[in-house]
Each structure stands twice: as C-alpha cells, then as structure tokens.
Amino acid sequence: MYEWQRQIQRIVDEIDDCIKRHDDEALTLRALSRTLGYSEFYTTRKFKEISGMQFRDYLRRRKLAFALKEVRDGSKSLLNIAVEYGFSSHEAFTRAFKSAYGVTPSEYRRRPRPVVLRTKINPFDRYFLGLGEIGMLKSTEDIKIYFVTIPAHKFLHVKNYESNGYWDFWQKQSLIPGQDCETVCGLLDSIKGKLDDDGGSEVNSGSGQLMAYMNDPDGRLCDWGFPRTECYGVRLPADYRGEVPPQMLMADIPEAEYLVFEHGPFDYEQENRSVEEKIEKAMADFDFSDTGCCFDTSTPGRIIYLYYDPERYCKYVRPVRRVE
C-alpha cells in the first residue's frame, strides 16, 4: 500500500538534490526511471497519477524556482544562471521565466515581486496518509527552554478563524480562492528578505515559512485556554516595503519577550508525534516561579510561532508578559 507514493517521493527528493548539484546527467527521466527499475513510460504515468502533474512540467518549474532565487539574491550573470540550470541559452531561459512568472529575469532582478513558485511536493507523508509513526520511537532528547527578546518585525500571512491544526488549516484554506497550500507556499517562497530563511528547499522553517497562532477575540477557543486564529506566513524586517499579495495580510509585530521550547533534530517518520507531546508537556509543566513572567494569553495580536524543520529542530516561541 502506498508503494508508488514512496517511489515518487524518491524521485522528487532526487530531483531537488540533482538541481542543487547542477547534475544534469542524473536529472533526466531515463536516469530517474532506472533508479526505480521501471520504464520511462510507466514512471511518467505513475508520476502524473500521484502528483497530478506531468513529470517534465514539474521538473521545469522546480528548476525555475531554484533559478529565480539565484536571480533574486545572487550576483551571477543571467547567462551563467541559465546554463547552470540546464537552459540552452539566455533566450531560452528568458522565455521560460517570463512564461512562468509574467516578467523577464532582468526585470525581476531589478524589482522582485511575489510570484507563485513550484514548491517541492511530498507525495509520501505518513501523517497526511494516516499511517502514523513507524515504531513509535520515543524521543530521548531534552527540551531546551530559554527566554528571548525578539525585535520588531512584520508578519506576512494568511489566517483561518476555524481551523484546528496544520492539516485542518490547509484543508479549510483550500476552500478559499487563492489561499490553498500550493499557492500560498509558492508565493511565500518567492519573497525576498525573509528573516528565518536559511536557504532550505522544503516548505518549512528552513525556507522561512512558519505556522503561527495569533491571539484574537474572534478566533477559536484553543486547548491553551484562549481564542486564537491559526496563521501561516513569514517574518520580515520591520522596514520591509515590498509588495503584499492581495490574498495575504501584513501585521506589525512590536519588540517583545518570548519563551522558547526547543527540541533538536529528530526522525520525522519515527518521532514526530512523541516530539510534539514532549514539547506540549514541557510547556504545560513550566514553572514560572521567580521569573517575574507568565504566558501572555490575554493580549490580542500576540503571536505564538512554530518553527518546524525536523533536520534542525521543532520549537514553539510563546509570548510572555511581566507580572507584578
């Protein structure tokens, strides 16, 4: 069951690895099909069946997504970028870029704006498919707990007043035109200057994208005992002046104190649930005695950030307030 989802996941992972290495020889349907032991025809048919996209279209759009970030953030010539990402000429790159994003590479470099990038798909996700963890391996790592002061910044996001959890959030967002996961994550991936972007290619904190929970009197009463709206977005500098996509909101977040509960790297397939449980327990059991603080669950607009990148950490950043 789900064997082909696993196989297509292998191809998707290999595509990103090959693009990063600029390994055009390995980045062909023939080479990728051979790794699975199936014909090119059968592999492309299964890829379309599972992903909903043609293999060649997905590959082209992923190359362009990587190339756009080079155009946006780097200083290489457009010709060098075109060659590195497998385009036959500057002209071919320009045509493909403009067809995908409605603007030429040179125009985009001069004035970056939000566009929908083709983010990496994940056809085999144990939790999305309802398979749960493998072996229920229990995390043995301690939770690091520490206070931080986060400077003023902006938060570009979409929000939902009724959702309860990550999967439910995106299911409900998919019913709102232009706010589905693919569109929102693709737009956020294109934003220049994200504060938490470490150059990752996954749709998580490694590429600067965060789940967040905003204290909101009109929100849903959550298990933590206060009304909240669930949000997904990116943190930006306080002086950010870039274009805001019409389906998104921009919030000004003042400098404030937070308490961080951080778990280090973990195996997503084996430890995800136990890591979440361990952090939840640490938050519930934390003793504020002698700190002069408590969780701020009463101030509208305060945000809890969830940083999630299994290769590095899972951490909740919760707002606190001083008590007399």
CORCOR-V145919 format. One record per helix or strand. SS is the DSSP state (2 for helix, 1 for strand). FROM is the first residue (numbers start at 1). LEN is the number of residues. If there is no record, write none. Layout:
SS;FROM;LEN / SS;FROM;LEN
This chain:
2;3;19 / 2;29;8 / 2;40;12 / 2;55;19 / 2;78;7 / 2;90;12 / 2;105;6 / 1;144;7 / 1;153;8 / 2;166;8 / 2;181;10 / 1;194;1 / 1;197;1 / 1;207;1 / 1;209;13 / 1;227;11 / 1;249;5 / 1;256;8 / 2;268;18 / 1;293;3 / 1;303;7 / 1;313;10
